[in-house]
Amino acid sequence: MTPYVQQQLLLAALSVALAWGVDLALARVRALRERAWTRLAAAYLLLAVPLAAWVALVRALDHSHSTFQFASVAIGYYAGAFVLPLLAALRALRAPRRAWGLLGACAAAWGVGLWALLVEPNRLVTVESELRLASWPAECEPLRVVHISDLQTVGACEREREAARRINALRPDLIVFTGDYAAGPFRDAEPALSAAREFLAALELPRLGIVCVPGHAEREHHRTRIFEGLPITYLRNSAVEIELDPPGAPAPRKLRIFGARTLHEGCDLSSYQPRREPGVLNVVASHEPDVLWELLERPVDLHLCGHTHGGQIVVPLYGAPMTLSSLPRRFARGLHAVGSLWLNVNPGIGMEGNFAPRIRLFCPPQIDLLVLRGGGERPAAAVPQRS
Protein backbone atom coordinates (compact mmCIF):
# COMPACT_ATOMS: atom_id res chain seq x y z
CA MET A 1 0.00 0.00 0.00
CA THR A 2 1.50 3.32 -1.08
CA PRO A 3 1.79 6.27 1.33
CA TYR A 4 -0.84 8.09 -0.71
CA VAL A 5 -3.41 5.31 -0.25
CA GLN A 6 -2.67 5.18 3.49
CA GLN A 7 -3.23 8.93 3.71
CA GLN A 8 -6.50 8.77 1.79
CA LEU A 9 -7.82 5.93 3.96
CA LEU A 10 -7.22 8.13 6.99
CA LEU A 11 -9.09 11.03 5.36
CA ALA A 12 -11.91 8.68 4.37
CA ALA A 13 -12.19 7.51 7.98
CA LEU A 14 -12.35 11.13 9.12
CA SER A 15 -15.08 11.81 6.57
CA VAL A 16 -17.10 8.85 7.92
CA ALA A 17 -16.78 10.16 11.48
CA LEU A 18 -17.66 13.72 10.49
CA ALA A 19 -20.65 12.79 8.29
CA TRP A 20 -21.99 10.32 10.85
CA GLY A 21 -21.65 12.92 13.60
CA VAL A 22 -23.56 15.48 11.53
CA ASP A 23 -26.27 12.93 10.76
CA LEU A 24 -26.65 11.96 14.44
CA ALA A 25 -26.84 15.61 15.43
CA LEU A 26 -29.62 16.22 12.91
CA ALA A 27 -31.49 13.18 14.23
CA ARG A 28 -32.00 15.10 17.47
CA VAL A 29 -33.91 17.79 15.61
CA ARG A 30 -37.55 16.70 15.84
CA ALA A 31 -38.58 18.53 12.66
CA LEU A 32 -36.06 16.53 10.60
CA ARG A 33 -36.56 13.01 11.94
CA GLU A 34 -39.24 12.02 9.46
CA ARG A 35 -38.23 14.33 6.62
CA ALA A 36 -35.58 12.34 4.80
CA TRP A 37 -34.96 14.79 1.95
CA THR A 38 -34.76 17.79 4.26
CA ARG A 39 -32.45 15.95 6.64
CA LEU A 40 -30.10 14.97 3.81
CA ALA A 41 -30.05 18.51 2.43
CA ALA A 42 -29.33 19.90 5.90
CA ALA A 43 -26.46 17.42 6.32
CA TYR A 44 -24.90 18.51 3.02
CA LEU A 45 -25.28 22.14 4.05
CA LEU A 46 -23.70 21.62 7.47
CA LEU A 47 -20.74 19.90 5.84
CA ALA A 48 -20.34 22.07 2.74
CA VAL A 49 -20.50 25.55 4.26
CA PRO A 50 -17.64 25.20 6.81
CA LEU A 51 -15.44 23.25 4.39
CA ALA A 52 -16.03 25.73 1.55
CA ALA A 53 -15.38 28.66 3.88
CA TRP A 54 -12.12 27.07 5.01
CA VAL A 55 -10.96 26.42 1.43
CA ALA A 56 -11.82 30.01 0.46
CA LEU A 57 -9.90 31.34 3.46
CA VAL A 58 -6.82 29.29 2.61
CA ARG A 59 -6.94 30.45 -1.01
CA ALA A 60 -7.32 34.07 0.10
CA LEU A 61 -4.16 33.69 2.16
CA ASP A 62 -2.38 32.60 -1.05
CA HIS A 63 -1.81 29.04 0.08
CA SER A 64 -3.43 27.56 -3.01
CA HIS A 65 -1.66 24.25 -2.61
CA SER A 66 -2.03 23.95 1.13
CA THR A 67 -2.31 20.57 2.80
CA PHE A 68 -5.35 21.79 4.70
CA GLN A 69 -7.15 22.94 1.56
CA PHE A 70 -6.87 19.62 -0.25
CA ALA A 71 -7.50 17.59 2.90
CA SER A 72 -10.77 19.51 3.25
CA VAL A 73 -11.65 18.76 -0.37
CA ALA A 74 -10.96 15.04 0.22
CA ILE A 75 -13.10 14.90 3.37
CA GLY A 76 -15.92 16.75 1.63
CA TYR A 77 -15.75 14.45 -1.39
CA TYR A 78 -15.78 11.19 0.54
CA ALA A 79 -18.53 12.40 2.88
CA GLY A 80 -20.70 13.96 0.18
CA ALA A 81 -20.33 11.33 -2.52
CA PHE A 82 -20.43 8.20 -0.36
CA VAL A 83 -21.09 8.50 3.39
CA LEU A 84 -24.13 10.80 3.51
CA PRO A 85 -25.91 9.03 0.60
CA LEU A 86 -25.26 5.68 2.30
CA LEU A 87 -26.73 6.85 5.61
CA ALA A 88 -29.76 8.32 3.83
CA ALA A 89 -30.26 5.14 1.80
CA LEU A 90 -30.15 2.96 4.92
CA ARG A 91 -32.81 5.11 6.56
CA ALA A 92 -34.95 4.95 3.42
CA LEU A 93 -34.71 1.14 3.34
CA ARG A 94 -35.77 0.89 7.00
CA ALA A 95 -38.74 3.22 6.54
CA PRO A 96 -42.25 1.64 6.51
CA ARG A 97 -42.78 3.02 3.01
CA ARG A 98 -39.57 3.04 1.06
CA ALA A 99 -38.63 6.39 -0.47
CA TRP A 100 -37.65 5.23 -3.94
CA GLY A 101 -36.85 8.75 -5.11
CA LEU A 102 -34.37 9.21 -2.27
CA LEU A 103 -32.84 5.81 -2.97
CA GLY A 104 -32.42 6.77 -6.62
CA ALA A 105 -30.74 10.06 -5.68
CA CYS A 106 -28.36 8.25 -3.30
CA ALA A 107 -27.50 5.72 -6.02
CA ALA A 108 -26.83 8.60 -8.44
CA ALA A 109 -24.49 10.24 -5.92
CA TRP A 110 -22.59 6.96 -5.56
CA GLY A 111 -22.49 6.58 -9.33
CA VAL A 112 -21.02 10.04 -9.89
CA GLY A 113 -18.55 9.54 -7.04
CA LEU A 114 -17.35 6.21 -8.38
CA TRP A 115 -17.17 7.51 -11.96
CA ALA A 116 -15.00 10.43 -10.84
CA LEU A 117 -12.76 8.14 -8.81
CA LEU A 118 -12.46 5.01 -10.95
CA VAL A 119 -13.54 5.76 -14.54
CA GLU A 120 -12.81 9.34 -15.61
CA PRO A 121 -9.18 9.37 -14.36
CA ASN A 122 -8.46 6.42 -16.65
CA ARG A 123 -10.37 7.70 -19.70
CA LEU A 124 -7.19 8.90 -21.38
CA VAL A 125 -7.74 10.86 -24.61
CA THR A 126 -5.44 12.12 -27.36
CA VAL A 127 -6.22 15.46 -29.01
CA GLU A 128 -4.53 16.38 -32.30
CA SER A 129 -4.38 20.00 -33.43
CA GLU A 130 -2.79 21.54 -36.50
CA LEU A 131 -1.14 24.94 -36.41
CA ARG A 132 -0.11 26.92 -39.50
CA LEU A 133 2.63 29.30 -38.46
CA ALA A 134 3.87 32.47 -40.09
CA SER A 135 7.49 31.83 -39.13
CA TRP A 136 7.93 28.89 -41.51
CA PRO A 137 7.41 28.54 -45.27
CA ALA A 138 4.26 26.78 -46.48
CA GLU A 139 6.10 23.91 -48.17
CA CYS A 140 8.10 22.81 -45.10
CA GLU A 141 7.75 19.39 -43.52
CA PRO A 142 5.33 19.31 -40.55
CA LEU A 143 6.77 19.01 -37.04
CA ARG A 144 4.97 16.63 -34.67
CA VAL A 145 5.15 17.86 -31.07
CA VAL A 146 3.64 15.93 -28.18
CA HIS A 147 2.77 18.23 -25.31
CA ILE A 148 2.09 16.63 -21.92
CA SER A 149 1.92 17.96 -18.40
CA ASP A 150 1.06 17.18 -14.79
CA LEU A 151 1.85 13.49 -14.49
CA GLN A 152 1.69 14.02 -10.71
CA THR A 153 2.13 10.36 -9.96
CA VAL A 154 1.72 8.91 -6.47
CA GLY A 155 2.92 5.49 -7.60
CA ALA A 156 3.01 3.57 -10.87
CA CYS A 157 -0.37 2.73 -12.42
CA GLU A 158 -1.79 1.41 -15.67
CA ARG A 159 -2.95 4.88 -16.83
CA GLU A 160 0.65 6.11 -16.83
CA ARG A 161 1.89 3.02 -18.65
CA GLU A 162 -0.87 3.42 -21.24
CA ALA A 163 0.02 7.11 -21.66
CA ALA A 164 3.65 6.20 -22.43
CA ARG A 165 2.52 3.60 -24.97
CA ARG A 166 0.21 6.08 -26.70
CA ILE A 167 2.88 8.78 -26.85
CA ASN A 168 5.34 6.34 -28.43
CA ALA A 169 2.70 5.26 -30.97
CA LEU A 170 2.28 8.91 -32.09
CA ARG A 171 5.91 8.96 -33.31
CA PRO A 172 6.55 12.58 -32.31
CA ASP A 173 9.56 14.57 -33.42
CA LEU A 174 9.68 16.28 -30.03
CA ILE A 175 8.11 15.83 -26.60
CA VAL A 176 7.58 18.83 -24.31
CA PHE A 177 6.66 18.12 -20.69
CA THR A 178 5.48 21.24 -18.85
CA GLY A 179 6.07 20.20 -15.27
CA ASP A 180 4.64 18.45 -12.21
CA TYR A 181 6.09 14.97 -12.25
CA ALA A 182 5.38 13.56 -8.78
CA ALA A 183 2.62 14.37 -6.30
CA GLY A 184 3.83 12.83 -3.06
CA PRO A 185 3.19 12.41 -0.23
CA PHE A 186 6.79 13.45 0.24
CA ARG A 187 7.21 12.06 3.75
CA ASP A 188 7.93 8.88 1.76
CA ALA A 189 8.61 10.13 -1.77
CA GLU A 190 10.18 7.00 -3.27
CA PRO A 191 6.99 5.45 -4.79
CA ALA A 192 6.11 8.73 -6.57
CA LEU A 193 9.67 9.53 -7.70
CA SER A 194 10.27 5.99 -8.97
CA ALA A 195 6.97 6.03 -10.90
CA ALA A 196 7.78 9.40 -12.52
CA ARG A 197 11.20 8.12 -13.52
CA GLU A 198 9.65 4.90 -14.86
CA PHE A 199 7.24 6.91 -17.01
CA LEU A 200 9.98 9.06 -18.56
CA ALA A 201 12.21 6.03 -19.13
CA ALA A 202 9.36 4.31 -21.01
CA LEU A 203 9.21 7.13 -23.59
CA GLU A 204 11.06 6.38 -26.82
CA LEU A 205 13.49 9.23 -27.46
CA PRO A 206 12.23 11.36 -30.40
CA ARG A 207 14.72 12.63 -32.97
CA LEU A 208 14.61 16.13 -31.43
CA GLY A 209 14.56 14.94 -27.84
CA ILE A 210 12.46 15.43 -24.71
CA VAL A 211 12.26 18.91 -23.14
CA CYS A 212 11.16 19.27 -19.52
CA VAL A 213 10.55 22.35 -17.37
CA PRO A 214 9.96 22.68 -13.61
CA GLY A 215 6.60 22.22 -11.96
CA HIS A 216 5.58 23.10 -8.43
CA ALA A 217 4.33 19.74 -7.12
CA GLU A 218 7.81 18.51 -6.22
CA ARG A 219 11.09 20.21 -5.27
CA GLU A 220 14.25 20.61 -7.33
CA HIS A 221 16.09 17.78 -5.57
CA HIS A 222 13.16 15.50 -6.41
CA ARG A 223 13.49 16.41 -10.10
CA THR A 224 17.21 15.71 -9.95
CA ARG A 225 16.37 12.24 -8.68
CA ILE A 226 13.72 11.75 -11.41
CA PHE A 227 15.85 12.97 -14.33
CA GLU A 228 19.20 11.46 -13.31
CA GLY A 229 20.75 9.52 -16.17
CA LEU A 230 17.79 10.02 -18.54
CA PRO A 231 18.17 11.73 -21.96
CA ILE A 232 16.22 14.81 -20.87
CA THR A 233 16.81 18.46 -21.81
CA TYR A 234 15.86 20.26 -18.62
CA LEU A 235 15.22 24.00 -19.04
CA ARG A 236 14.97 26.17 -15.93
CA ASN A 237 15.02 29.80 -17.05
CA SER A 238 17.18 28.68 -19.95
CA ALA A 239 16.77 27.98 -23.64
CA VAL A 240 17.70 25.48 -26.30
CA GLU A 241 17.95 26.03 -30.05
CA ILE A 242 17.16 23.10 -32.32
CA GLU A 243 18.13 22.94 -36.00
CA LEU A 244 15.25 21.35 -37.91
CA ASP A 245 16.73 21.10 -41.41
CA PRO A 246 20.03 19.66 -42.67
CA PRO A 247 22.93 22.02 -43.44
CA GLY A 248 22.61 23.68 -46.83
CA ALA A 249 18.81 23.64 -46.88
CA PRO A 250 17.43 26.61 -48.88
CA ALA A 251 15.30 27.93 -46.02
CA PRO A 252 16.66 26.40 -42.80
CA ARG A 253 14.26 26.35 -39.88
CA LYS A 254 15.03 26.60 -36.18
CA LEU A 255 13.06 25.97 -33.03
CA ARG A 256 13.99 28.07 -30.01
CA ILE A 257 12.46 26.84 -26.77
CA PHE A 258 12.70 28.81 -23.57
CA GLY A 259 11.81 26.90 -20.40
CA ALA A 260 10.63 29.09 -17.54
CA ARG A 261 10.81 28.45 -13.83
CA THR A 262 7.49 28.34 -12.01
CA LEU A 263 5.90 31.44 -10.56
CA HIS A 264 6.18 29.71 -7.17
CA GLU A 265 9.97 29.54 -7.61
CA GLY A 266 10.26 33.13 -8.76
CA CYS A 267 9.93 33.01 -12.52
CA ASP A 268 12.12 35.75 -14.01
CA LEU A 269 11.83 36.40 -17.74
CA SER A 270 14.12 39.43 -17.78
CA SER A 271 16.83 37.40 -19.52
CA TYR A 272 14.44 36.19 -22.20
CA GLN A 273 14.70 38.56 -25.15
CA PRO A 274 13.52 36.71 -28.27
CA ARG A 275 13.82 38.18 -31.77
CA ARG A 276 11.82 37.74 -34.94
CA GLU A 277 14.05 35.98 -37.45
CA PRO A 278 13.19 34.23 -40.73
CA GLY A 279 12.59 30.53 -40.19
CA VAL A 280 12.80 30.74 -36.38
CA LEU A 281 9.89 29.63 -34.20
CA ASN A 282 9.97 31.06 -30.68
CA VAL A 283 8.36 28.72 -28.13
CA VAL A 284 7.99 29.22 -24.38
CA ALA A 285 7.33 26.23 -22.13
CA SER A 286 6.20 27.00 -18.60
CA HIS A 287 4.19 25.22 -15.96
CA GLU A 288 1.62 27.92 -15.23
CA PRO A 289 -0.50 29.58 -17.94
CA ASP A 290 -0.16 32.89 -16.09
CA VAL A 291 3.33 33.32 -17.54
CA LEU A 292 1.34 34.35 -20.63
CA TRP A 293 0.89 37.87 -19.26
CA GLU A 294 4.67 38.40 -19.50
CA LEU A 295 4.80 37.14 -23.10
CA LEU A 296 2.14 39.20 -24.82
CA GLU A 297 4.53 42.04 -25.69
CA ARG A 298 7.29 39.69 -26.87
CA PRO A 299 7.73 38.01 -30.27
CA VAL A 300 6.61 34.58 -29.05
CA ASP A 301 4.85 32.22 -31.45
CA LEU A 302 3.70 29.44 -29.13
CA HIS A 303 3.28 29.09 -25.37
CA LEU A 304 2.98 25.56 -23.93
CA CYS A 305 1.83 25.10 -20.32
CA GLY A 306 -0.22 22.97 -17.93
CA HIS A 307 -0.96 23.41 -14.22
CA THR A 308 -4.75 23.81 -14.42
CA HIS A 309 -5.56 20.09 -14.94
CA GLY A 310 -8.41 21.49 -17.02
CA GLY A 311 -10.01 22.12 -13.64
CA GLN A 312 -10.18 18.35 -12.96
CA ILE A 313 -13.85 18.85 -12.10
CA VAL A 314 -15.95 20.49 -14.83
CA VAL A 315 -19.57 21.50 -14.29
CA PRO A 316 -21.65 21.21 -17.49
CA LEU A 317 -22.68 24.60 -18.96
CA TYR A 318 -20.42 26.37 -16.43
CA GLY A 319 -16.90 25.06 -16.72
CA ALA A 320 -14.24 24.41 -14.13
CA PRO A 321 -15.02 25.97 -10.71
CA MET A 322 -11.30 26.04 -9.85
CA THR A 323 -8.38 26.38 -12.28
CA LEU A 324 -5.69 28.02 -10.08
CA SER A 325 -5.08 30.53 -12.87
CA SER A 326 -5.94 34.17 -13.47
CA LEU A 327 -6.98 33.37 -17.04
CA PRO A 328 -10.74 32.98 -17.66
CA ARG A 329 -12.18 29.49 -17.25
CA ARG A 330 -12.39 28.88 -21.00
CA PHE A 331 -8.58 28.87 -21.10
CA ALA A 332 -8.31 26.03 -18.58
CA ARG A 333 -7.51 23.57 -21.37
CA GLY A 334 -6.93 23.43 -25.11
CA LEU A 335 -5.46 25.54 -27.90
CA HIS A 336 -6.25 29.27 -28.02
CA ALA A 337 -5.14 32.32 -29.96
CA VAL A 338 -4.25 35.11 -27.51
CA GLY A 339 -2.94 38.36 -28.90
CA SER A 340 -0.35 37.45 -31.54
CA LEU A 341 0.60 34.05 -30.12
CA TRP A 342 -0.84 30.58 -29.65
CA LEU A 343 -1.44 29.17 -26.19
CA ASN A 344 -1.82 25.44 -25.54
CA VAL A 345 -2.91 24.41 -22.05
CA ASN A 346 -2.59 20.68 -21.48
CA PRO A 347 -5.04 19.38 -18.84
CA GLY A 348 -2.57 16.80 -17.64
CA ILE A 349 -2.14 13.05 -17.47
CA GLY A 350 -2.53 12.82 -13.71
CA MET A 351 -4.30 14.60 -10.89
CA GLU A 352 -3.64 16.36 -7.63
CA GLY A 353 -2.09 13.96 -5.14
CA ASN A 354 -0.81 14.14 -1.59
CA PHE A 355 -3.92 15.08 0.44
CA ALA A 356 -6.24 15.54 -2.56
CA PRO A 357 -8.58 12.81 -3.86
CA ARG A 358 -7.51 11.43 -7.25
CA ILE A 359 -10.68 12.38 -9.10
CA ARG A 360 -11.73 13.83 -12.44
CA LEU A 361 -15.21 14.61 -13.73
CA PHE A 362 -16.04 15.61 -17.33
CA CYS A 363 -12.33 16.35 -17.73
CA PRO A 364 -10.35 13.26 -18.78
CA PRO A 365 -6.55 13.09 -18.76
CA GLN A 366 -5.12 14.16 -22.09
CA ILE A 367 -2.17 13.91 -24.45
CA ASP A 368 -1.83 16.76 -26.96
CA LEU A 369 -0.31 16.25 -30.41
CA LEU A 370 0.47 19.55 -32.13
CA VAL A 371 1.25 19.29 -35.82
CA LEU A 372 3.19 22.45 -36.68
CA ARG A 373 3.17 23.56 -40.32
CA GLY A 374 4.25 26.71 -42.14
CA GLY A 375 2.44 29.15 -44.38
CA GLY A 376 0.08 30.61 -41.81
CA GLU A 377 -0.52 34.07 -40.38
CA ARG A 378 0.08 35.39 -36.92
CA PRO A 379 -3.01 35.50 -34.72
CA ALA A 380 -4.62 38.85 -34.02
CA ALA A 381 -6.91 37.75 -31.20
CA ALA A 382 -8.37 39.66 -28.30
CA VAL A 383 -6.47 39.53 -25.01
CA PRO A 384 -8.71 38.42 -22.12
CA GLN A 385 -8.92 40.28 -18.85
CA ARG A 386 -7.48 38.68 -15.76
CA SER A 387 -10.13 36.91 -13.75
C-alpha positions in Angstrom: 0.0 0.0 0.0 1.5 3.3 -1.1 1.8 6.3 1.3 -0.8 8.1 -0.7 -3.4 5.3 -0.2 -2.7 5.2 3.5 -3.2 8.9 3.7 -6.5 8.8 1.8 -7.8 5.9 4.0 -7.2 8.1 7.0 -9.1 11.0 5.4 -11.9 8.7 4.4 -12.2 7.5 8.0 -12.3 11.1 9.1 -15.1 11.8 6.6 -17.1 8.9 7.9 -16.8 10.2 11.5 -17.7 13.7 10.5 -20.6 12.8 8.3 -22.0 10.3 10.8 -21.6 12.9 13.6 -23.6 15.5 11.5 -26.3 12.9 10.8 -26.7 12.0 14.4 -26.8 15.6 15.4 -29.6 16.2 12.9 -31.5 13.2 14.2 -32.0 15.1 17.5 -33.9 17.8 15.6 -37.5 16.7 15.8 -38.6 18.5 12.7 -36.1 16.5 10.6 -36.6 13.0 11.9 -39.2 12.0 9.5 -38.2 14.3 6.6 -35.6 12.3 4.8 -35.0 14.8 2.0 -34.8 17.8 4.3 -32.5 16.0 6.6 -30.1 15.0 3.8 -30.1 18.5 2.4 -29.3 19.9 5.9 -26.5 17.4 6.3 -24.9 18.5 3.0 -25.3 22.1 4.0 -23.7 21.6 7.5 -20.7 19.9 5.8 -20.3 22.1 2.7 -20.5 25.5 4.3 -17.6 25.2 6.8 -15.4 23.2 4.4 -16.0 25.7 1.5 -15.4 28.7 3.9 -12.1 27.1 5.0 -11.0 26.4 1.4 -11.8 30.0 0.5 -9.9 31.3 3.5 -6.8 29.3 2.6 -6.9 30.4 -1.0 -7.3 34.1 0.1 -4.2 33.7 2.2 -2.4 32.6 -1.1 -1.8 29.0 0.1 -3.4 27.6 -3.0 -1.7 24.3 -2.6 -2.0 24.0 1.1 -2.3 20.6 2.8 -5.3 21.8 4.7 -7.1 22.9 1.6 -6.9 19.6 -0.2 -7.5 17.6 2.9 -10.8 19.5 3.2 -11.7 18.8 -0.4 -11.0 15.0 0.2 -13.1 14.9 3.4 -15.9 16.8 1.6 -15.7 14.4 -1.4 -15.8 11.2 0.5 -18.5 12.4 2.9 -20.7 14.0 0.2 -20.3 11.3 -2.5 -20.4 8.2 -0.4 -21.1 8.5 3.4 -24.1 10.8 3.5 -25.9 9.0 0.6 -25.3 5.7 2.3 -26.7 6.8 5.6 -29.8 8.3 3.8 -30.3 5.1 1.8 -30.1 3.0 4.9 -32.8 5.1 6.6 -34.9 4.9 3.4 -34.7 1.1 3.3 -35.8 0.9 7.0 -38.7 3.2 6.5 -42.3 1.6 6.5 -42.8 3.0 3.0 -39.6 3.0 1.1 -38.6 6.4 -0.5 -37.6 5.2 -3.9 -36.9 8.7 -5.1 -34.4 9.2 -2.3 -32.8 5.8 -3.0 -32.4 6.8 -6.6 -30.7 10.1 -5.7 -28.4 8.3 -3.3 -27.5 5.7 -6.0 -26.8 8.6 -8.4 -24.5 10.2 -5.9 -22.6 7.0 -5.6 -22.5 6.6 -9.3 -21.0 10.0 -9.9 -18.5 9.5 -7.0 -17.3 6.2 -8.4 -17.2 7.5 -12.0 -15.0 10.4 -10.8 -12.8 8.1 -8.8 -12.5 5.0 -10.9 -13.5 5.8 -14.5 -12.8 9.3 -15.6 -9.2 9.4 -14.4 -8.5 6.4 -16.7 -10.4 7.7 -19.7 -7.2 8.9 -21.4 -7.7 10.9 -24.6 -5.4 12.1 -27.4 -6.2 15.5 -29.0 -4.5 16.4 -32.3 -4.4 20.0 -33.4 -2.8 21.5 -36.5 -1.1 24.9 -36.4 -0.1 26.9 -39.5 2.6 29.3 -38.5 3.9 32.5 -40.1 7.5 31.8 -39.1 7.9 28.9 -41.5 7.4 28.5 -45.3 4.3 26.8 -46.5 6.1 23.9 -48.2 8.1 22.8 -45.1 7.7 19.4 -43.5 5.3 19.3 -40.5 6.8 19.0 -37.0 5.0 16.6 -34.7 5.2 17.9 -31.1 3.6 15.9 -28.2 2.8 18.2 -25.3 2.1 16.6 -21.9 1.9 18.0 -18.4 1.1 17.2 -14.8 1.9 13.5 -14.5 1.7 14.0 -10.7 2.1 10.4 -10.0 1.7 8.9 -6.5 2.9 5.5 -7.6 3.0 3.6 -10.9 -0.4 2.7 -12.4 -1.8 1.4 -15.7 -3.0 4.9 -16.8 0.6 6.1 -16.8 1.9 3.0 -18.7 -0.9 3.4 -21.2 0.0 7.1 -21.7 3.6 6.2 -22.4 2.5 3.6 -25.0 0.2 6.1 -26.7 2.9 8.8 -26.9 5.3 6.3 -28.4 2.7 5.3 -31.0 2.3 8.9 -32.1 5.9 9.0 -33.3 6.5 12.6 -32.3 9.6 14.6 -33.4 9.7 16.3 -30.0 8.1 15.8 -26.6 7.6 18.8 -24.3 6.7 18.1 -20.7 5.5 21.2 -18.9 6.1 20.2 -15.3 4.6 18.5 -12.2 6.1 15.0 -12.3 5.4 13.6 -8.8 2.6 14.4 -6.3 3.8 12.8 -3.1 3.2 12.4 -0.2 6.8 13.5 0.2 7.2 12.1 3.7 7.9 8.9 1.8 8.6 10.1 -1.8 10.2 7.0 -3.3 7.0 5.5 -4.8 6.1 8.7 -6.6 9.7 9.5 -7.7 10.3 6.0 -9.0 7.0 6.0 -10.9 7.8 9.4 -12.5 11.2 8.1 -13.5 9.7 4.9 -14.9 7.2 6.9 -17.0 10.0 9.1 -18.6 12.2 6.0 -19.1 9.4 4.3 -21.0 9.2 7.1 -23.6 11.1 6.4 -26.8 13.5 9.2 -27.5 12.2 11.4 -30.4 14.7 12.6 -33.0 14.6 16.1 -31.4 14.6 14.9 -27.8 12.5 15.4 -24.7 12.3 18.9 -23.1 11.2 19.3 -19.5 10.5 22.3 -17.4 10.0 22.7 -13.6 6.6 22.2 -12.0 5.6 23.1 -8.4 4.3 19.7 -7.1 7.8 18.5 -6.2 11.1 20.2 -5.3 14.2 20.6 -7.3 16.1 17.8 -5.6 13.2 15.5 -6.4 13.5 16.4 -10.1 17.2 15.7 -9.9 16.4 12.2 -8.7 13.7 11.8 -11.4 15.9 13.0 -14.3 19.2 11.5 -13.3 20.7 9.5 -16.2 17.8 10.0 -18.5 18.2 11.7 -22.0 16.2 14.8 -20.9 16.8 18.5 -21.8 15.9 20.3 -18.6 15.2 24.0 -19.0 15.0 26.2 -15.9 15.0 29.8 -17.1 17.2 28.7 -20.0 16.8 28.0 -23.6 17.7 25.5 -26.3 18.0 26.0 -30.1 17.2 23.1 -32.3 18.1 22.9 -36.0 15.3 21.4 -37.9 16.7 21.1 -41.4 20.0 19.7 -42.7 22.9 22.0 -43.4 22.6 23.7 -46.8 18.8 23.6 -46.9 17.4 26.6 -48.9 15.3 27.9 -46.0 16.7 26.4 -42.8 14.3 26.3 -39.9 15.0 26.6 -36.2 13.1 26.0 -33.0 14.0 28.1 -30.0 12.5 26.8 -26.8 12.7 28.8 -23.6 11.8 26.9 -20.4 10.6 29.1 -17.5 10.8 28.5 -13.8 7.5 28.3 -12.0 5.9 31.4 -10.6 6.2 29.7 -7.2 10.0 29.5 -7.6 10.3 33.1 -8.8 9.9 33.0 -12.5 12.1 35.7 -14.0 11.8 36.4 -17.7 14.1 39.4 -17.8 16.8 37.4 -19.5 14.4 36.2 -22.2 14.7 38.6 -25.1 13.5 36.7 -28.3 13.8 38.2 -31.8 11.8 37.7 -34.9 14.1 36.0 -37.4 13.2 34.2 -40.7 12.6 30.5 -40.2 12.8 30.7 -36.4 9.9 29.6 -34.2 10.0 31.1 -30.7 8.4 28.7 -28.1 8.0 29.2 -24.4 7.3 26.2 -22.1 6.2 27.0 -18.6 4.2 25.2 -16.0 1.6 27.9 -15.2 -0.5 29.6 -17.9 -0.2 32.9 -16.1 3.3 33.3 -17.5 1.3 34.4 -20.6 0.9 37.9 -19.3 4.7 38.4 -19.5 4.8 37.1 -23.1 2.1 39.2 -24.8 4.5 42.0 -25.7 7.3 39.7 -26.9 7.7 38.0 -30.3 6.6 34.6 -29.0 4.8 32.2 -31.4 3.7 29.4 -29.1 3.3 29.1 -25.4 3.0 25.6 -23.9 1.8 25.1 -20.3 -0.2 23.0 -17.9 -1.0 23.4 -14.2 -4.8 23.8 -14.4 -5.6 20.1 -14.9 -8.4 21.5 -17.0 -10.0 22.1 -13.6 -10.2 18.3 -13.0 -13.9 18.9 -12.1 -15.9 20.5 -14.8 -19.6 21.5 -14.3 -21.7 21.2 -17.5 -22.7 24.6 -19.0 -20.4 26.4 -16.4 -16.9 25.1 -16.7 -14.2 24.4 -14.1 -15.0 26.0 -10.7 -11.3 26.0 -9.9 -8.4 26.4 -12.3 -5.7 28.0 -10.1 -5.1 30.5 -12.9 -5.9 34.2 -13.5 -7.0 33.4 -17.0 -10.7 33.0 -17.7 -12.2 29.5 -17.2 -12.4 28.9 -21.0 -8.6 28.9 -21.1 -8.3 26.0 -18.6 -7.5 23.6 -21.4 -6.9 23.4 -25.1 -5.5 25.5 -27.9 -6.2 29.3 -28.0 -5.1 32.3 -30.0 -4.2 35.1 -27.5 -2.9 38.4 -28.9 -0.3 37.5 -31.5 0.6 34.1 -30.1 -0.8 30.6 -29.7 -1.4 29.2 -26.2 -1.8 25.4 -25.5 -2.9 24.4 -22.0 -2.6 20.7 -21.5 -5.0 19.4 -18.8 -2.6 16.8 -17.6 -2.1 13.1 -17.5 -2.5 12.8 -13.7 -4.3 14.6 -10.9 -3.6 16.4 -7.6 -2.1 14.0 -5.1 -0.8 14.1 -1.6 -3.9 15.1 0.4 -6.2 15.5 -2.6 -8.6 12.8 -3.9 -7.5 11.4 -7.3 -10.7 12.4 -9.1 -11.7 13.8 -12.4 -15.2 14.6 -13.7 -16.0 15.6 -17.3 -12.3 16.4 -17.7 -10.4 13.3 -18.8 -6.5 13.1 -18.8 -5.1 14.2 -22.1 -2.2 13.9 -24.5 -1.8 16.8 -27.0 -0.3 16.2 -30.4 0.5 19.5 -32.1 1.2 19.3 -35.8 3.2 22.5 -36.7 3.2 23.6 -40.3 4.2 26.7 -42.1 2.4 29.2 -44.4 0.1 30.6 -41.8 -0.5 34.1 -40.4 0.1 35.4 -36.9 -3.0 35.5 -34.7 -4.6 38.8 -34.0 -6.9 37.7 -31.2 -8.4 39.7 -28.3 -6.5 39.5 -25.0 -8.7 38.4 -22.1 -8.9 40.3 -18.9 -7.5 38.7 -15.8 -10.1 36.9 -13.8 
